[in-house]
Amino acid sequence: MAGFDAVFVGAGINSLAGAALLSRAGWSVCVLEREDELGGCIKTVNDLTAPGFTHELLAAWHPLWTGSPAYAELKDELDRRGLEYLNTDLPTGSAFPDGSSAFLTTSLEDNVAELDRHAAGDGARWQAMFDAFMKDADLSFGVLGTELWSGAGLSLGRQALRRFGRRGLLAYAGGVLTSCRDWLGDTFESDAAHGLLAPWTLHTGLGPDQATSGFMTQVIACALQLGGMPVPRGGGGQLVDALAGIVRDAGGEVRTGAHVERVLLAEGRATAVRLGSGETIPAARAVIASVTPTQLYGRLLGADDAPTDVARAAARYRYGRGEMQIHLALREPPEWYGDKRLGRTAIVHVSPGLDGVSRAVNEAERGLLPAEATIVCGQPMAVDPSRGPEGSWIVWIQLQELPAGRIKRDAAGELDVGDGTWTEKLRESYADRIVARLARHVQNLERATVARVVLSPADIEALNVNLVGGDIYGGSCALDQNFLFRPLPQAPGHRTPVDALWQIGASTHPGPGLGAGSGYLVYKELTKPALPRRLLAKVPVVGR
Ligand SMILES: Cc1cc2nc3c(=O)[nH]c(=O)nc-3n(C[C@H](O)[C@H](O)[C@H](O)COP(=O)(O)OP(=O)(O)OC[C@H]3O[C@@H](n4cnc5c(N)ncnc54)[C@H](O)[C@@H]3O)c2cc1C
């Protein structure tokens, strides 16, 4: 088969966005996906639960994508291909056990009023936090959008030093390291504000007592006010098709059922990949692998292809907590008890609050099924009514506090966990407990439910080999494995020790999510003008 400039391993968002961008830059590109469908964690499934219902089996919400530089570059082309984003002014809220609730909207004014409703003064504190964040948003978002282990990373550091001075920079860095618990305690008075924001820590792969969880939660809180909770009309499959279309129309190839078994090297440089079928696909300029470090160094490369310390570190790469998805099809919209806004909110966290999230995370990390998990209750039809028959509803539930490996026992002492693996019985019993808790907040839940599909962490891993143990974030996001240290301190960033071999995907900086950050950073690096042209661009043009 003819070769390509770049061959991508895997067809998740980072690969597809990177491939589309490189195609537009004139590269010939091939994307190889081992599953039967493209998209990786974006899996839109029609009729999953019942006829006429369209579910996002895994990832559902696109604020990271619509706020990304990749989307900014591709938007016009994607628009032309019919991709349309829908949004809401009510991205999130929390429903507490006593029937009260709290909300975050896309209006600063409304958020000030909402937080004041729970504790006078919290509104002004929100405003002050938001203003302070926005003043340095270029740096905060810059940390997540820059190749940190590079000249660009150094420039970002210098920019921060110029702005803050030495002591100020130290204070800023200290703020980045703060836990969510400390940040919330220092910033807001009411338990409701804490319970509104703490569950968002889970969406960063962290827990509320971990280093950097305060910074990450703050980034999300501000981003939600700024960007809401966009979803593509009809589901994420629309985005996947549009990106693949860009590659194909540029003459590139996008293949499914193509399991890459090996990256082939010639004189220490990646020059091709070999498929499970034995076929070899040459790559003249780059092989870009959207895989975990475990797979890259343990399977795709040979024992002598990478330095021993890197291969050893990759073998020790840690995966995070497991996750469960519950999908419900409802014949009518949910009737939430309490504040009617709950029925319009894209993502409702059903949670006892900050301490509840902390407890459930701790239980999961100790190998227990949490007694009172945080229920991430997504309501896609609050944003896109096209996902089900007229007058119906779907519920997308995430449970992000489950053990990473073998389950030791149930913290509530109710469920028999057997040998600690996810059997069908354990999966359904755990889901029953969650649905029963949700029914305490939604009065018609039981009678309105038409059908349900549940995915255990083991089912999730079976859908995508990168989600080891059902860790939906491609590896623990603890500080020693994040930012500068992702994926490995021995091989930071996206260059690997093998020439022309790049690593992208959730296991690499800036980590998980649909922002396509790693695919974009590698595209930028590969298309960077050669040094003389870069220097010439800086020479002032006389007479202008
Ligand atoms: C249940 C769930 C819900 C989520 N919800 C959201 C959300 O709402 N919003 C959000 O922003 N993020 C969400 N995330 C996180 C986000 O979806 C992921 O972090 C992101 O999609 C990962 O993208 P990726 O580019 O790393 O590739 P992935 O999506 O992980 O895709 C990688 C692909 O590579 C393929 N592959 C791996 N090895 C090989 C090989 N050797 N040969 C060929 N192909 C291979 C895999 O089959 C897979 O299709 C969610 C994730 C999950 C699992």
The ligand as a MOL file (V3000), in Angstrom:
LIG
                    3D

  0  0  0     0  0            999 V3000
M  V30 BEGIN CTAB
M  V30 COUNTS 53 58 0 0 0
M  V30 BEGIN ATOM
M  V30 1 C -17.9640 7.3570 29.7400 0
M  V30 2 C -17.1850 8.5740 29.3470 0
M  V30 3 C -17.7930 9.8230 29.4200 0
M  V30 4 C -17.0680 10.9650 29.1140 0
M  V30 5 N -17.7170 12.1620 29.0830 0
M  V30 6 C -17.0710 13.2470 28.5980 0
M  V30 7 C -17.7790 14.4310 28.2810 0
M  V30 8 O -19.0050 14.4740 28.3680 0
M  V30 9 N -17.0690 15.5100 27.8530 0
M  V30 10 C -15.7100 15.4770 27.7060 0
M  V30 11 O -15.1110 16.4900 27.3290 0
M  V30 12 N -15.0250 14.3250 27.9450 0
M  V30 13 C -15.6690 13.2200 28.3570 0
M  V30 14 N -15.0010 12.0470 28.5430 0
M  V30 15 C -13.5430 12.0220 28.3300 0
M  V30 16 C -13.2170 12.0960 26.8510 0
M  V30 17 O -14.2220 11.5000 26.1160 0
M  V30 18 C -11.8990 11.3910 26.5640 0
M  V30 19 O -10.8880 11.8730 27.4260 0
M  V30 20 C -11.4780 11.6460 25.1150 0
M  V30 21 O -12.5260 11.3850 24.2270 0
M  V30 22 C -10.2740 10.7800 24.7980 0
M  V30 23 O -9.9140 11.0160 23.4650 0
M  V30 24 P -8.5990 10.4030 22.8490 0
M  V30 25 O -8.2540 11.2560 21.6960 0
M  V30 26 O -7.6070 10.1960 23.9300 0
M  V30 27 O -8.9880 8.9950 22.2630 0
M  V30 28 P -10.0450 7.8860 22.6500 0
M  V30 29 O -11.4090 8.4510 22.5980 0
M  V30 30 O -9.6520 7.1760 23.8790 0
M  V30 31 O -9.8970 6.9420 21.4000 0
M  V30 32 C -8.7310 6.2030 21.1670 0
M  V30 33 C -9.0210 5.2110 20.0830 0
M  V30 34 O -7.8180 4.5340 19.7700 0
M  V30 35 C -8.1490 3.2080 19.4490 0
M  V30 36 N -6.9450 2.3950 19.5780 0
M  V30 37 C -6.2140 2.1820 20.7050 0
M  V30 38 N -5.1820 1.3680 20.4500 0
M  V30 39 C -5.2390 1.0880 19.1210 0
M  V30 40 C -4.4310 0.3010 18.2670 0
M  V30 41 N -3.3570 -0.3630 18.7080 0
M  V30 42 N -4.7680 0.2250 16.9470 0
M  V30 43 C -5.8390 0.8890 16.4610 0
M  V30 44 N -6.6490 1.6420 17.2620 0
M  V30 45 C -6.3470 1.7380 18.5680 0
M  V30 46 C -9.2310 2.8490 20.4260 0
M  V30 47 O -9.9940 1.7650 19.9690 0
M  V30 48 C -10.0320 4.1580 20.4940 0
M  V30 49 O -11.0920 4.1620 19.5820 0
M  V30 50 C -15.7060 10.8710 28.7770 0
M  V30 51 C -15.0980 9.6240 28.6520 0
M  V30 52 C -15.8460 8.4800 28.8950 0
M  V30 53 C -15.2210 7.1370 28.6840 0
M  V30 END ATOM
M  V30 BEGIN BOND
M  V30 1 1 1 2
M  V30 2 1 2 3
M  V30 3 2 2 52
M  V30 4 2 3 4
M  V30 5 1 4 5
M  V30 6 1 4 50
M  V30 7 2 5 6
M  V30 8 1 6 7
M  V30 9 1 6 13
M  V30 10 2 7 8
M  V30 11 1 7 9
M  V30 12 1 9 10
M  V30 13 2 10 11
M  V30 14 1 10 12
M  V30 15 2 12 13
M  V30 16 1 13 14
M  V30 17 1 14 15
M  V30 18 1 14 50
M  V30 19 1 15 16
M  V30 20 1 16 17
M  V30 21 1 16 18
M  V30 22 1 18 19
M  V30 23 1 18 20
M  V30 24 1 20 21
M  V30 25 1 20 22
M  V30 26 1 22 23
M  V30 27 1 23 24
M  V30 28 2 24 25
M  V30 29 1 24 26
M  V30 30 1 24 27
M  V30 31 1 27 28
M  V30 32 2 28 29
M  V30 33 1 28 30
M  V30 34 1 28 31
M  V30 35 1 31 32
M  V30 36 1 32 33
M  V30 37 1 33 34
M  V30 38 1 33 48
M  V30 39 1 34 35
M  V30 40 1 35 36
M  V30 41 1 35 46
M  V30 42 1 36 37
M  V30 43 1 36 45
M  V30 44 2 37 38
M  V30 45 1 38 39
M  V30 46 1 39 40
M  V30 47 2 39 45
M  V30 48 1 40 41
M  V30 49 2 40 42
M  V30 50 1 42 43
M  V30 51 2 43 44
M  V30 52 1 44 45
M  V30 53 1 46 47
M  V30 54 1 46 48
M  V30 55 1 48 49
M  V30 56 2 50 51
M  V30 57 1 51 52
M  V30 58 1 52 53
M  V30 END BOND
M  V30 END CTAB
M  END
